[in-house]
C-alpha cells in the first residue's frame, strides 16, 4: 500500500478481525481456572478433550468455510453478485446436511471416544453425554463461521466482530450460571448450545440482505468442479493446522495419565492462543490477495513480499515477549495443581512460534488457489510429530511430547519455504534488518523483567489477574501501534 490512509484501513480491519476471532478463545482461556476449581482436574480433562474434538470436527467441512472468503472476494472483485449467492447457497446446504449426519451418529462418536480415552473415575456417563453432542456443536460453529467469512470477504469486519462478541457475551452469561450452580459437565454442554445458536442467529442477522435477496440456486457444474478442486486441498490444510495445534492433546490423552493430560490440554490451549494470535491480522490480507488473484499473479506476489517484510518485523519481537512472559504467566494463571506447567509451556510455545515463519506464505498459496502447498508442509509436520513424539513420550514423558513439537515445526517451515521457491510462484526470502533484531532484543529484555514480576506475585491470586490483564493490554497495544504505522500490504 502506498498511501497512508490504506495502511490505517487495513489496520482497522485487522483489529476488528482480531476481536472477532479472539473473543471465543479469550472466553475459553479465562474460564479454564474457574472450570478446574468448580469441577476438578479430571472433569476439566474431559471438557478439554471435547474442545479438541470440536476443533478437529471443525475441519470436517471439505473446506467449504475456507472457500467462502476467497470466492466471495473474487466475486466481489468481478462484481458478480449472482455467483456469490450461488456459493453461499451451496455452502449452507452442505453444512445443514453435515449437521444432520453428525447429530445422528453422535452416539457412535461418544462410544468411540469413551473407549480410547483415559477418563477419571465416576465420569464415564458424563463424558459420554459431552461427546454425544460434539459433532452437532462443531457444525453449528461452522455455520456461524461460514456467515462471518462472507462478511470478511465483503470487508465488513465490524459486523463480523460485533456478531462474535454478542454471541460470546451470551455464552459468558450461560457459563456463569453453570459454574455457580451444581450442573456439572452437562451444564457446560447446554452453555455451548447457547453459544452456537446465538452465533448463527446473530451472524445471519448481520448478512440478512445477502441471504434474503442474493442467495438463489446452487453453483453450476463448472463452478462446482473449481470449488471442489480448491476445497479439498483447503480441507487438507485445515486438517494440518488442527493436527499441529491439537496433536499434543490427543497424544497426551492416549499416552499420559490424567494429570499430565490436563497439563498438556491447558498449556497447548494457551501456547497456541498466544503464538497464533498475530495470524488473525492476516485475515484482511487473504481478502486482498484473493481479490488481486482475479487480476494479476505478479501483483499478488508483490503484495505478499511486502506483507512478509512487515510480518517479520512484528512476529520477532512478539515471539521474544511470548517466550519470556508466557511460561511464567501460565504458572501464575493456572496455579500449582497442574504438574510441570512452566517447562511444558515453554517448549510448546517455542514450537508454535516457529511456524509463524510460514504464515504469510500460507495466506499467499491459499489466495492463488494452491492450498495443497500448505497441506504438504502440514503433512510433514504431522508425520515428523508422530515419528519423534511417540518414542520421545515413551522415554521422557510429557517433556518428550512437548519437545517433539519444536522439531516438527522446524521441518514444516523448511518444507513450506522450499515449495514456495519454485519459479512460477516464487516468493523471494525477506532478509532481517537491524532494527527488527534490535526491537526483538528489547522485547526479550522487557519480557524477562515482566516475567520476574510475575514470579514475585505468583502466590497472590488477585495481583495475578491484574498483572495478566496489564500484560495482555501491553501486547495488544503494541500490535495496534505497529499496524497503525505500517500495515501488512
NORVEN-V170314 format. One record per residue. N is the residue number from 1. OMEGA is omega in degrees with one decimal (999 if undefined). NEAR is the number of other ideal C-beta (glycine too) atoms within 12 Angstrom. D_FIRST is the distance of its C-alpha to the first C-alpha in Angstrom with 1 decimal. Layout:
n=N omega=OMEGA near=NEAR d_first=D_FIRST
n=N omega=OMEGA near=NEAR d_first=D_FIRST
//
This chain:
n=1 omega=-175.0 near=23 d_first=0.0
n=2 omega=-177.3 near=11 d_first=3.7
n=3 omega=179.4 near=10 d_first=6.0
n=4 omega=-177.8 near=14 d_first=8.0
n=5 omega=-177.7 near=13 d_first=8.9
n=6 omega=176.6 near=21 d_first=6.2
n=7 omega=179.0 near=26 d_first=6.5
n=8 omega=177.4 near=20 d_first=10.1
n=9 omega=177.0 near=24 d_first=10.4
n=10 omega=179.8 near=37 d_first=9.4
n=11 omega=179.2 near=32 d_first=11.8
n=12 omega=178.0 near=24 d_first=14.4
n=13 omega=179.6 near=38 d_first=14.4
n=14 omega=179.5 near=45 d_first=14.7
n=15 omega=179.1 near=31 d_first=17.5
n=16 omega=176.5 near=34 d_first=19.3
n=17 omega=179.1 near=40 d_first=19.2
n=18 omega=179.5 near=34 d_first=20.6
n=19 omega=-178.3 near=33 d_first=23.3
n=20 omega=-177.3 near=41 d_first=24.3
n=21 omega=-177.4 near=33 d_first=24.7
n=22 omega=-175.2 near=33 d_first=26.2
n=23 omega=179.1 near=32 d_first=28.8
n=24 omega=179.4 near=38 d_first=31.1
n=25 omega=-178.3 near=28 d_first=30.9
n=26 omega=179.1 near=30 d_first=31.5
n=27 omega=-178.5 near=30 d_first=34.6
n=28 omega=-177.5 near=35 d_first=35.9
n=29 omega=179.8 near=32 d_first=35.5
n=30 omega=-178.3 near=28 d_first=36.9
n=31 omega=-173.0 near=35 d_first=39.8
n=32 omega=-178.2 near=37 d_first=40.8
n=33 omega=179.6 near=32 d_first=43.2
n=34 omega=176.9 near=26 d_first=44.7
n=35 omega=177.7 near=38 d_first=45.4
n=36 omega=-178.8 near=29 d_first=47.0
n=37 omega=-176.1 near=18 d_first=49.1
n=38 omega=-171.1 near=26 d_first=50.2
n=39 omega=-179.7 near=33 d_first=50.9
n=40 omega=-175.9 near=24 d_first=51.2
n=41 omega=-177.6 near=31 d_first=49.6
n=42 omega=178.3 near=31 d_first=51.1
n=43 omega=177.7 near=35 d_first=49.9
n=44 omega=179.0 near=39 d_first=46.4
n=45 omega=177.1 near=40 d_first=46.4
n=46 omega=-179.5 near=45 d_first=47.2
n=47 omega=179.0 near=48 d_first=44.4
n=48 omega=177.9 near=44 d_first=41.9
n=49 omega=174.8 near=41 d_first=43.0
n=50 omega=179.2 near=45 d_first=42.5
n=51 omega=177.6 near=43 d_first=38.9
n=52 omega=179.2 near=40 d_first=38.5
n=53 omega=178.0 near=40 d_first=40.3
n=54 omega=178.6 near=37 d_first=38.0
n=55 omega=177.4 near=35 d_first=34.9
n=56 omega=-178.9 near=30 d_first=36.5
n=57 omega=176.9 near=35 d_first=37.4
n=58 omega=177.5 near=38 d_first=33.9
n=59 omega=-175.6 near=37 d_first=33.1
n=60 omega=-175.8 near=30 d_first=36.1
n=61 omega=-176.3 near=38 d_first=34.3
n=62 omega=175.1 near=28 d_first=33.7
n=63 omega=-173.3 near=40 d_first=30.0
n=64 omega=177.9 near=42 d_first=30.1
n=65 omega=178.4 near=40 d_first=28.0
n=66 omega=-177.7 near=45 d_first=25.2
n=67 omega=-179.2 near=46 d_first=25.2
n=68 omega=-175.8 near=47 d_first=24.9
n=69 omega=-176.9 near=47 d_first=21.2
n=70 omega=-172.7 near=45 d_first=20.3
n=71 omega=171.0 near=46 d_first=22.6
n=72 omega=175.0 near=44 d_first=22.1
n=73 omega=178.1 near=38 d_first=18.3
n=74 omega=178.9 near=34 d_first=19.5
n=75 omega=177.5 near=33 d_first=22.1
n=76 omega=178.5 near=30 d_first=19.8
n=77 omega=179.3 near=27 d_first=17.6
n=78 omega=-178.7 near=18 d_first=21.0
n=79 omega=-178.5 near=12 d_first=22.4
n=80 omega=-177.7 near=19 d_first=25.4
n=81 omega=-177.1 near=20 d_first=26.8
n=82 omega=177.6 near=22 d_first=30.0
n=83 omega=177.6 near=32 d_first=28.5
n=84 omega=178.4 near=39 d_first=26.8
n=85 omega=179.2 near=29 d_first=30.2
n=86 omega=179.5 near=30 d_first=32.0
n=87 omega=-180.0 near=45 d_first=29.7
n=88 omega=-179.5 near=44 d_first=30.3
n=89 omega=-178.6 near=29 d_first=34.1
n=90 omega=-179.2 near=34 d_first=34.4
n=91 omega=-177.8 near=41 d_first=32.6
n=92 omega=177.6 near=35 d_first=34.7
n=93 omega=179.1 near=22 d_first=37.9
n=94 omega=-177.6 near=33 d_first=37.4
n=95 omega=177.0 near=35 d_first=36.7
n=96 omega=176.0 near=22 d_first=39.8
n=97 omega=179.4 near=20 d_first=42.0
n=98 omega=178.5 near=31 d_first=40.7
n=99 omega=-179.6 near=31 d_first=41.5
n=100 omega=-176.6 near=16 d_first=45.1
n=101 omega=-176.8 near=21 d_first=45.6
n=102 omega=175.2 near=34 d_first=44.5
n=103 omega=-179.3 near=24 d_first=46.5
n=104 omega=-178.0 near=17 d_first=49.5
n=105 omega=179.6 near=23 d_first=49.3
n=106 omega=179.5 near=29 d_first=48.5
n=107 omega=178.7 near=20 d_first=52.1
n=108 omega=175.0 near=19 d_first=51.8
n=109 omega=179.8 near=33 d_first=48.5
n=110 omega=178.8 near=32 d_first=50.2
n=111 omega=-178.0 near=17 d_first=53.2
n=112 omega=-177.4 near=18 d_first=51.2
n=113 omega=179.5 near=34 d_first=49.2
n=114 omega=-176.7 near=28 d_first=52.4
n=115 omega=-174.3 near=16 d_first=54.2
n=116 omega=-174.5 near=19 d_first=51.7
n=117 omega=176.3 near=35 d_first=50.5
n=118 omega=-175.6 near=26 d_first=52.6
n=119 omega=-179.7 near=30 d_first=53.0
n=120 omega=-177.8 near=25 d_first=54.8
n=121 omega=176.5 near=14 d_first=58.4
n=122 omega=-175.7 near=15 d_first=59.0
n=123 omega=-174.4 near=29 d_first=55.5
n=124 omega=-178.4 near=23 d_first=55.9
n=125 omega=179.1 near=18 d_first=56.4
n=126 omega=179.3 near=30 d_first=53.5
n=127 omega=178.2 near=41 d_first=51.2
n=128 omega=178.9 near=28 d_first=52.3
n=129 omega=179.3 near=28 d_first=51.5
n=130 omega=-176.7 near=44 d_first=48.0
n=131 omega=-178.4 near=41 d_first=47.3
n=132 omega=-175.0 near=30 d_first=48.8
n=133 omega=-177.5 near=36 d_first=45.9
n=134 omega=179.6 near=42 d_first=43.0
n=135 omega=179.0 near=36 d_first=42.1
n=136 omega=179.7 near=35 d_first=42.3
n=137 omega=-179.4 near=39 d_first=40.1
n=138 omega=-177.5 near=37 d_first=37.5
n=139 omega=175.2 near=38 d_first=37.3
n=140 omega=176.9 near=35 d_first=37.1
n=141 omega=178.0 near=41 d_first=34.0
n=142 omega=178.8 near=41 d_first=32.6
n=143 omega=177.8 near=39 d_first=33.2
n=144 omega=178.8 near=42 d_first=31.3
n=145 omega=177.8 near=38 d_first=28.4
n=146 omega=179.7 near=46 d_first=28.4
n=147 omega=177.7 near=42 d_first=28.1
n=148 omega=174.7 near=45 d_first=25.4
n=149 omega=173.9 near=44 d_first=23.4
n=150 omega=179.1 near=46 d_first=23.8
n=151 omega=178.9 near=43 d_first=22.4
n=152 omega=179.4 near=45 d_first=19.3
n=153 omega=177.7 near=43 d_first=18.8
n=154 omega=-175.8 near=32 d_first=19.0
n=155 omega=178.1 near=29 d_first=16.5
n=156 omega=-175.3 near=30 d_first=19.6
n=157 omega=176.3 near=37 d_first=19.2
n=158 omega=178.7 near=22 d_first=21.4
n=159 omega=178.7 near=32 d_first=24.2
n=160 omega=-179.9 near=43 d_first=23.9
n=161 omega=-179.3 near=33 d_first=24.2
n=162 omega=-179.7 near=25 d_first=27.1
n=163 omega=179.1 near=39 d_first=29.0
n=164 omega=-178.9 near=40 d_first=28.7
n=165 omega=-179.4 near=30 d_first=29.9
n=166 omega=179.7 near=28 d_first=32.7
n=167 omega=179.5 near=41 d_first=34.0
n=168 omega=178.7 near=36 d_first=34.0
n=169 omega=176.9 near=23 d_first=35.8
n=170 omega=177.7 near=28 d_first=38.6
n=171 omega=178.8 near=36 d_first=38.7
n=172 omega=178.4 near=26 d_first=39.2
n=173 omega=179.4 near=19 d_first=42.0
n=174 omega=-178.9 near=29 d_first=43.7
n=175 omega=178.0 near=32 d_first=43.2
n=176 omega=178.5 near=23 d_first=44.8
n=177 omega=-179.0 near=19 d_first=47.8
n=178 omega=-177.3 near=30 d_first=48.2
n=179 omega=-179.3 near=28 d_first=48.1
n=180 omega=178.2 near=15 d_first=50.5
n=181 omega=-178.5 near=17 d_first=53.0
n=182 omega=-175.0 near=12 d_first=54.8
n=183 omega=175.5 near=23 d_first=52.8
n=184 omega=-176.8 near=28 d_first=51.8
n=185 omega=178.9 near=39 d_first=49.5
n=186 omega=176.6 near=27 d_first=50.3
n=187 omega=177.3 near=28 d_first=49.0
n=188 omega=176.4 near=39 d_first=45.6
n=189 omega=178.1 near=34 d_first=45.5
n=190 omega=178.2 near=24 d_first=46.2
n=191 omega=178.2 near=38 d_first=43.4
n=192 omega=175.5 near=38 d_first=41.1
n=193 omega=175.6 near=27 d_first=42.2
n=194 omega=-180.0 near=29 d_first=41.4
n=195 omega=-177.4 near=36 d_first=37.9
n=196 omega=180.0 near=36 d_first=37.5
n=197 omega=179.6 near=24 d_first=39.0
n=198 omega=-178.9 near=30 d_first=37.1
n=199 omega=-179.7 near=39 d_first=33.7
n=200 omega=-176.0 near=34 d_first=34.6
n=201 omega=-176.3 near=22 d_first=36.0
n=202 omega=178.1 near=33 d_first=33.3
n=203 omega=176.9 near=40 d_first=30.4
n=204 omega=178.3 near=28 d_first=32.5
n=205 omega=-179.3 near=23 d_first=32.8
n=206 omega=-180.0 near=32 d_first=29.1
n=207 omega=-174.6 near=36 d_first=28.7
n=208 omega=179.8 near=19 d_first=32.2
n=209 omega=177.7 near=20 d_first=31.3
n=210 omega=-178.2 near=34 d_first=29.7
n=211 omega=-174.8 near=25 d_first=32.8
n=212 omega=-170.2 near=13 d_first=35.3
n=213 omega=-175.0 near=14 d_first=34.2
n=214 omega=-179.0 near=25 d_first=31.8
n=215 omega=-178.3 near=30 d_first=33.4
n=216 omega=175.4 near=19 d_first=36.0
n=217 omega=-179.3 near=17 d_first=37.4
n=218 omega=179.3 near=21 d_first=36.2
n=219 omega=177.4 near=30 d_first=34.1
n=220 omega=-173.6 near=16 d_first=36.1
n=221 omega=-179.1 near=12 d_first=37.2
n=222 omega=176.9 near=12 d_first=34.5
n=223 omega=-179.9 near=27 d_first=31.8
n=224 omega=178.5 near=24 d_first=33.8
n=225 omega=179.5 near=13 d_first=34.1
n=226 omega=178.9 near=22 d_first=30.3
n=227 omega=-179.8 near=36 d_first=29.7
n=228 omega=179.9 near=22 d_first=32.6
n=229 omega=178.6 near=20 d_first=31.3
n=230 omega=-169.1 near=36 d_first=28.0
n=231 omega=-177.2 near=36 d_first=29.5
n=232 omega=174.8 near=24 d_first=32.2
n=233 omega=176.4 near=32 d_first=29.9
n=234 omega=175.6 near=41 d_first=27.5
n=235 omega=179.4 near=32 d_first=30.8
n=236 omega=177.1 near=29 d_first=31.7
n=237 omega=178.8 near=39 d_first=28.4
n=238 omega=176.8 near=36 d_first=29.0
n=239 omega=179.1 near=32 d_first=32.6
n=240 omega=179.1 near=38 d_first=31.4
n=241 omega=-179.5 near=37 d_first=29.2
n=242 omega=177.3 near=33 d_first=32.1
n=243 omega=176.8 near=35 d_first=34.6
n=244 omega=-173.7 near=48 d_first=32.6
n=245 omega=-170.5 near=40 d_first=32.6
n=246 omega=-176.2 near=38 d_first=36.1
n=247 omega=178.4 near=42 d_first=38.1
n=248 omega=-178.9 near=50 d_first=39.3
n=249 omega=-178.4 near=43 d_first=40.6
n=250 omega=179.0 near=35 d_first=42.4
n=251 omega=177.2 near=37 d_first=44.0
n=252 omega=-179.2 near=41 d_first=45.1
n=253 omega=-177.4 near=36 d_first=46.6
n=254 omega=-168.4 near=26 d_first=48.7
n=255 omega=-174.4 near=31 d_first=49.5
n=256 omega=175.8 near=34 d_first=49.7
n=257 omega=-173.3 near=23 d_first=51.9
n=258 omega=-178.1 near=30 d_first=50.8
n=259 omega=179.0 near=27 d_first=50.0
n=260 omega=172.4 near=35 d_first=47.6
n=261 omega=-179.2 near=40 d_first=46.1
n=262 omega=178.3 near=42 d_first=45.2
n=263 omega=-180.0 near=46 d_first=43.8
n=264 omega=-178.7 near=49 d_first=41.5
n=265 omega=-178.0 near=49 d_first=40.5
n=266 omega=-177.7 near=44 d_first=39.6
n=267 omega=178.0 near=47 d_first=37.8
n=268 omega=176.1 near=47 d_first=36.0
n=269 omega=-177.3 near=45 d_first=34.7
n=270 omega=-177.9 near=45 d_first=33.6
n=271 omega=179.2 near=45 d_first=32.2
n=272 omega=-180.0 near=40 d_first=30.1
n=273 omega=-179.1 near=39 d_first=28.8
n=274 omega=-174.4 near=43 d_first=27.9
n=275 omega=-174.8 near=39 d_first=26.5
n=276 omega=-179.9 near=37 d_first=24.4
n=277 omega=-178.7 near=38 d_first=23.2
n=278 omega=-177.4 near=43 d_first=19.7
n=279 omega=176.6 near=38 d_first=19.2
n=280 omega=-179.6 near=37 d_first=19.3
n=281 omega=179.2 near=44 d_first=15.8
n=282 omega=-179.6 near=42 d_first=14.8
n=283 omega=175.8 near=42 d_first=16.2
n=284 omega=177.5 near=45 d_first=13.2
n=285 omega=178.0 near=43 d_first=11.5
n=286 omega=176.3 near=49 d_first=14.7
n=287 omega=-177.9 near=42 d_first=14.4
n=288 omega=-178.7 near=42 d_first=11.0
n=289 omega=177.8 near=43 d_first=12.3
n=290 omega=177.5 near=42 d_first=15.7
n=291 omega=178.4 near=33 d_first=14.6
n=292 omega=-178.4 near=30 d_first=12.9
n=293 omega=177.2 near=33 d_first=16.2
n=294 omega=-177.0 near=26 d_first=18.1
n=295 omega=-172.7 near=19 d_first=16.6
n=296 omega=177.6 near=15 d_first=16.0
n=297 omega=179.8 near=23 d_first=16.5
n=298 omega=176.1 near=17 d_first=14.9
n=299 omega=178.2 near=22 d_first=11.5
n=300 omega=-179.5 near=34 d_first=12.3
n=301 omega=179.7 near=29 d_first=13.4
n=302 omega=178.8 near=23 d_first=10.5
n=303 omega=179.3 near=38 d_first=8.1
n=304 omega=179.5 near=40 d_first=11.3
n=305 omega=176.9 near=27 d_first=11.9
n=306 omega=-179.6 near=32 d_first=8.7
n=307 omega=-178.1 near=41 d_first=9.7
n=308 omega=176.8 near=36 d_first=13.2
n=309 omega=179.1 near=28 d_first=12.9
n=310 omega=-179.9 near=35 d_first=11.8
n=311 omega=-179.5 near=41 d_first=14.3
n=312 omega=175.5 near=34 d_first=17.2
n=313 omega=177.0 near=35 d_first=16.5
n=314 omega=-167.5 near=39 d_first=17.2
n=315 omega=178.1 near=43 d_first=20.0
n=316 omega=175.5 near=33 d_first=22.2
n=317 omega=177.9 near=36 d_first=23.1
n=318 omega=179.9 near=40 d_first=23.2
n=319 omega=178.4 near=39 d_first=25.6
n=320 omega=179.0 near=32 d_first=27.7
n=321 omega=-179.0 near=41 d_first=28.2
n=322 omega=-178.1 near=45 d_first=29.1
n=323 omega=-177.7 near=36 d_first=31.6
n=324 omega=-177.0 near=36 d_first=33.3
n=325 omega=-169.7 near=41 d_first=33.4
n=326 omega=-177.3 near=44 d_first=33.5
n=327 omega=-179.5 near=36 d_first=37.0
n=328 omega=178.5 near=36 d_first=38.7
n=329 omega=179.4 near=43 d_first=37.1
n=330 omega=178.1 near=43 d_first=38.2
n=331 omega=-179.9 near=34 d_first=41.8
n=332 omega=-174.9 near=37 d_first=41.7
n=333 omega=-173.6 near=42 d_first=40.3
n=334 omega=177.3 near=40 d_first=42.5
n=335 omega=-171.5 near=25 d_first=45.6
n=336 omega=-174.4 near=18 d_first=48.2
n=337 omega=176.6 near=21 d_first=49.6
n=338 omega=-174.3 near=34 d_first=47.2
n=339 omega=171.9 near=26 d_first=48.2
n=340 omega=-177.9 near=33 d_first=46.0
n=341 omega=-170.2 near=38 d_first=42.9
n=342 omega=-179.6 near=33 d_first=41.4
n=343 omega=178.9 near=26 d_first=41.5
n=344 omega=178.3 near=44 d_first=40.5
n=345 omega=-179.3 near=45 d_first=37.4
n=346 omega=-178.2 near=34 d_first=36.5
n=347 omega=179.8 near=40 d_first=36.9
n=348 omega=178.5 near=52 d_first=35.1
n=349 omega=179.0 near=45 d_first=32.1
n=350 omega=179.7 near=33 d_first=31.9
n=351 omega=-179.0 near=43 d_first=32.0
n=352 omega=-178.5 near=47 d_first=29.3
n=353 omega=179.2 near=39 d_first=26.9
n=354 omega=-176.2 near=33 d_first=27.3
n=355 omega=177.1 near=45 d_first=25.9
n=356 omega=177.2 near=37 d_first=22.5
n=357 omega=179.7 near=32 d_first=21.8
n=358 omega=-162.1 near=45 d_first=21.7
n=359 omega=-178.4 near=42 d_first=19.4
n=360 omega=-179.9 near=43 d_first=16.1
n=361 omega=175.9 near=47 d_first=18.2
n=362 omega=176.1 near=47 d_first=20.2
n=363 omega=-179.7 near=43 d_first=17.4
n=364 omega=-175.9 near=44 d_first=16.5
n=365 omega=175.1 near=42 d_first=20.1
n=366 omega=-176.9 near=44 d_first=20.7
n=367 omega=-179.9 near=46 d_first=17.8
n=368 omega=175.5 near=37 d_first=19.2
n=369 omega=179.3 near=30 d_first=22.7
n=370 omega=-179.1 near=31 d_first=24.2
n=371 omega=177.8 near=37 d_first=24.9
n=372 omega=177.6 near=28 d_first=28.1
n=373 omega=176.5 near=37 d_first=26.5
n=374 omega=179.5 near=42 d_first=25.7
n=375 omega=180.0 near=36 d_first=29.3
n=376 omega=178.8 near=29 d_first=30.8
n=377 omega=177.7 near=39 d_first=29.3
n=378 omega=177.9 near=41 d_first=30.7
n=379 omega=179.6 near=28 d_first=34.0
n=380 omega=175.9 near=32 d_first=34.5
n=381 omega=-176.7 near=42 d_first=33.6
n=382 omega=179.1 near=35 d_first=36.2
n=383 omega=179.1 near=24 d_first=38.8
n=384 omega=177.4 near=30 d_first=38.7
n=385 omega=178.2 near=39 d_first=38.8
n=386 omega=-176.6 near=27 d_first=42.0
n=387 omega=-178.8 near=17 d_first=43.4
n=388 omega=-171.8 near=31 d_first=42.9
n=389 omega=-177.7 near=42 d_first=42.9
n=390 omega=178.4 near=24 d_first=46.3
n=391 omega=180.0 near=19 d_first=48.4
n=392 omega=178.6 near=28 d_first=46.6
n=393 omega=178.9 near=32 d_first=47.3
n=394 omega=-176.7 near=18 d_first=50.9
n=395 omega=-172.6 near=16 d_first=51.4
n=396 omega=177.1 near=23 d_first=49.4
n=397 omega=-173.9 near=28 d_first=48.8
n=398 omega=178.7 near=39 d_first=45.8
n=399 omega=178.9 near=28 d_first=44.6
n=400 omega=178.8 near=31 d_first=44.6
n=401 omega=-178.8 near=44 d_first=42.7
n=402 omega=-178.5 near=44 d_first=39.9
n=403 omega=179.9 near=29 d_first=39.8
n=404 omega=177.6 near=41 d_first=39.4
n=405 omega=179.0 near=50 d_first=36.0
n=406 omega=-178.1 near=33 d_first=34.7
n=407 omega=-178.2 near=29 d_first=36.2
n=408 omega=179.1 near=42 d_first=34.9
n=409 omega=176.0 near=42 d_first=31.3
n=410 omega=180.0 near=27 d_first=31.3
n=411 omega=179.3 near=32 d_first=32.6
n=412 omega=179.6 near=42 d_first=29.9
n=413 omega=179.1 near=33 d_first=27.1
n=414 omega=-178.7 near=23 d_first=29.0
n=415 omega=-179.1 near=31 d_first=29.4
n=416 omega=-177.0 near=41 d_first=25.7
n=417 omega=175.7 near=29 d_first=24.5
n=418 omega=-177.0 near=20 d_first=27.4
n=419 omega=178.5 near=30 d_first=26.6
n=420 omega=174.0 near=36 d_first=22.9
n=421 omega=177.4 near=17 d_first=24.0
n=422 omega=-170.7 near=15 d_first=25.6
n=423 omega=-171.8 near=9 d_first=24.9
n=424 omega=-179.8 near=15 d_first=23.6
n=425 omega=-168.6 near=25 d_first=21.1
n=426 omega=171.9 near=20 d_first=20.8
n=427 omega=-178.4 near=37 d_first=18.0
n=428 omega=177.7 near=18 d_first=18.6
n=429 omega=179.4 near=19 d_first=19.6
n=430 omega=-179.9 near=24 d_first=17.5
n=431 omega=176.2 near=13 d_first=19.9
n=432 omega=176.6 near=20 d_first=20.6
n=433 omega=-173.3 near=15 d_first=20.3
n=434 omega=-176.7 near=11 d_first=22.9
n=435 omega=178.8 near=16 d_first=21.1
n=436 omega=179.2 near=27 d_first=20.3
n=437 omega=179.5 near=18 d_first=24.0
n=438 omega=179.1 near=17 d_first=25.3
n=439 omega=179.7 near=26 d_first=23.5
n=440 omega=178.7 near=29 d_first=24.9
n=441 omega=177.0 near=20 d_first=28.4
n=442 omega=179.0 near=20 d_first=28.1
n=443 omega=179.3 near=32 d_first=27.2
n=444 omega=179.0 near=24 d_first=30.1
n=445 omega=178.4 near=19 d_first=32.5
n=446 omega=179.6 near=24 d_first=31.5
n=447 omega=178.5 near=33 d_first=31.8
n=448 omega=176.4 near=21 d_first=35.3
n=449 omega=178.6 near=20 d_first=36.4
n=450 omega=178.4 near=32 d_first=35.3
n=451 omega=177.2 near=32 d_first=37.1
n=452 omega=178.4 near=19 d_first=40.2
n=453 omega=177.9 near=26 d_first=40.1
n=454 omega=-178.3 near=32 d_first=39.9
n=455 omega=-178.9 near=24 d_first=42.9
n=456 omega=-176.9 near=16 d_first=44.9
n=457 omega=-170.1 near=25 d_first=44.6
n=458 omega=-178.8 near=26 d_first=44.8
n=459 omega=-176.7 near=14 d_first=48.1
n=460 omega=-170.5 near=17 d_first=47.2
n=461 omega=-179.8 near=19 d_first=45.6
n=462 omega=179.1 near=12 d_first=44.5
n=463 omega=176.4 near=19 d_first=42.8
n=464 omega=-178.4 near=27 d_first=41.1
n=465 omega=180.0 near=21 d_first=39.5
n=466 omega=-177.8 near=18 d_first=38.4
n=467 omega=179.0 near=28 d_first=37.0
n=468 omega=177.9 near=35 d_first=35.2
n=469 omega=178.9 near=19 d_first=33.5
n=470 omega=178.5 near=20 d_first=32.6
n=471 omega=176.6 near=33 d_first=31.0
n=472 omega=177.2 near=29 d_first=29.0
n=473 omega=178.9 near=14 d_first=27.7
n=474 omega=179.8 near=25 d_first=26.9
n=475 omega=180.0 near=35 d_first=24.8
n=476 omega=178.5 near=27 d_first=23.1
n=477 omega=178.6 near=15 d_first=22.4
n=478 omega=178.0 near=29 d_first=21.0
n=479 omega=-179.7 near=37 d_first=18.5
n=480 omega=179.4 near=25 d_first=17.6
n=481 omega=180.0 near=18 d_first=17.2
n=482 omega=-177.4 near=32 d_first=15.0
n=483 omega=175.6 near=38 d_first=12.4
n=484 omega=-176.2 near=21 d_first=12.8
n=485 omega=-172.1 near=18 d_first=11.9
n=486 omega=-170.7 near=29 d_first=9.2
n=487 omega=-177.6 near=38 d_first=8.3
n=488 omega=-179.4 near=45 d_first=8.4
n=489 omega=999 near=40 d_first=5.5
//
